[in-house]
Amino acid sequence: MITGNCLCGEVVYQVNSDIKTIVFCHCSRCRKQTGTAFNASAIIKKTDLTFIKGESNIKIYASNGVNRHFCSNCGSHIFSVRDNDSNTYRLRIGLINEPIMTEDRIHVYTDSKANWDNICDGYTQYPDAINSSDFIPNNS
């Protein structure tokens, strides 16, 4: 079982599937949201996320077809949802409590990465968007 929580502990969740791929997004909006070079997430089916507590503490910032869900108390970004994808969440993996047991990693929106950022790990890079269904686990 995979569990996660926000910084203050008010939002706690469980993921009812394995994580297939870690996705590093380098788009300018993710940089603004995180304050760093990229965000790190896992694409999961919506039905695989269960809130243990604090779902009512989640607020949403919606812009350009992306809905970012965050804890209203501490500001931790929990996941994002795209208007054009009714089946998946992009779960921010920095909140996960257990070790993530996957070696699959990809970089997306690399054409818009920060000019001061260097991708040095050799994982597959996509210049733009990806098809989410290619990166969700089939075991749930």
KETORMI-574516 format. One line per field, with one value per residue (C-alpha): residue number from 1; residue in three letters; x, y, z. Coordinates in steps of 0.1 Angstrom, whole numbers. Example, Ala and Ser with C-alpha at 12.3 -4.5 7.8 and 13.67 -1.06 7.14 Angstrom:
seq: 1; 2
type: ala; ser
c1: 123; 137
c2: -45; -11
c3: 78; 71
% end
This chain:
seq: 1; 2; 3; 4; 5; 6; 7; 8; 9; 10; 11; 12; 13; 14; 15; 16; 17; 18; 19; 20; 21; 22; 23; 24; 25; 26; 27; 28; 29; 30; 31; 32; 33; 34; 35; 36; 37; 38; 39; 40; 41; 42; 43; 44; 45; 46; 47; 48; 49; 50; 51; 52; 53; 54; 55; 56; 57; 58; 59; 60; 61; 62; 63; 64; 65; 66; 67; 68; 69; 70; 71; 72; 73; 74; 75; 76; 77; 78; 79; 80; 81; 82; 83; 84; 85; 86; 87; 88; 89; 90; 91; 92; 93; 94; 95; 96; 97; 98; 99; 100; 101; 102; 103; 104; 105; 106; 107; 108; 109; 110; 111; 112; 113; 114; 115; 116; 117; 118; 119; 120; 121; 122; 123; 124; 125; 126; 127; 128; 129; 130; 131; 132; 133; 134; 135; 136; 137; 138; 139; 140
type: met; ile; thr; gly; asn; cys; leu; cys; gly; glu; val; val; tyr; gln; val; asn; ser; asp; ile; lys; thr; ile; val; phe; cys; his; cys; ser; arg; cys; arg; lys; gln; thr; gly; thr; ala; phe; asn; ala; ser; ala; ile; ile; lys; lys; thr; asp; leu; thr; phe; ile; lys; gly; glu; ser; asn; ile; lys; ile; tyr; ala; ser; asn; gly; val; asn; arg; his; phe; cys; ser; asn; cys; gly; ser; his; ile; phe; ser; val; arg; asp; asn; asp; ser; asn; thr; tyr; arg; leu; arg; ile; gly; leu; ile; asn; glu; pro; ile; met; thr; glu; asp; arg; ile; his; val; tyr; thr; asp; ser; lys; ala; asn; trp; asp; asn; ile; cys; asp; gly; tyr; thr; gln; tyr; pro; asp; ala; ile; asn; ser; ser; asp; phe; ile; pro; asn; asn; ser
c1: 0; 12; 3; 9; 2; 7; 33; 9; -6; -42; -46; -38; -44; -38; -30; -45; -21; 15; 33; 44; 63; 77; 70; 92; 73; 95; 67; 67; 34; 48; 80; 58; 37; 67; 92; 118; 130; 102; 75; 77; 45; 29; -1; -27; -63; -87; -104; -70; -68; -87; -86; -81; -87; -87; -103; -124; -91; -83; -86; -83; -65; -78; -60; -56; -74; -54; -68; -42; -54; -35; -39; -55; -36; 0; -1; 13; 3; -15; -23; -35; -64; -67; -101; -95; -87; -115; -97; -64; -46; -11; -1; 28; 52; 70; 42; 44; 56; 69; 98; 87; 96; 99; 128; 107; 111; 104; 108; 80; 77; 115; 112; 100; 124; 143; 174; 194; 182; 202; 187; 216; 200; 195; 158; 135; 126; 94; 94; 57; 27; 23; -7; -15; -29; 5; 19; -7; -5; -27; -29; -58
c2: 0; 35; 64; 101; 133; 170; 190; 198; 163; 175; 157; 120; 96; 61; 49; 16; 7; 6; 35; 27; 57; 89; 119; 150; 180; 209; 232; 269; 265; 236; 256; 285; 261; 243; 271; 246; 233; 207; 188; 151; 131; 98; 93; 72; 63; 86; 54; 44; 74; 73; 100; 89; 124; 160; 159; 189; 209; 206; 238; 240; 265; 261; 277; 267; 234; 222; 220; 220; 206; 217; 217; 250; 249; 243; 248; 213; 204; 171; 164; 179; 170; 180; 191; 168; 137; 123; 92; 102; 123; 135; 127; 147; 120; 142; 135; 97; 81; 48; 41; 41; 9; 18; 25; 40; 78; 103; 140; 159; 195; 195; 221; 246; 237; 265; 276; 272; 235; 206; 171; 148; 114; 98; 91; 95; 131; 143; 178; 183; 164; 127; 103; 96; 62; 49; 56; 43; 9; -19; -37; -20
c3: 0; -8; 15; 14; 33; 29; 49; 78; 79; 74; 41; 41; 12; 0; -35; -44; -72; -80; -95; -131; -142; -126; -148; -145; -160; -171; -184; -172; -153; -132; -126; -113; -92; -75; -75; -89; -123; -126; -108; -101; -104; -111; -134; -116; -122; -103; -89; -73; -49; -16; 10; 46; 60; 50; 16; 26; 32; -5; -26; -64; -86; -122; -152; -189; -185; -155; -120; -93; -60; -29; 9; 20; 53; 43; 5; -4; -40; -39; -75; -108; -131; -168; -182; -212; -191; -170; -159; -143; -117; -118; -82; -67; -55; -30; -6; -7; 25; 12; -12; -49; -65; -102; -124; -152; -154; -182; -188; -205; -219; -223; -251; -225; -197; -179; -197; -165; -160; -174; -177; -170; -162; -196; -192; -222; -230; -247; -261; -254; -238; -235; -236; -200; -206; -217; -182; -157; -140; -153; -119; -103
% end
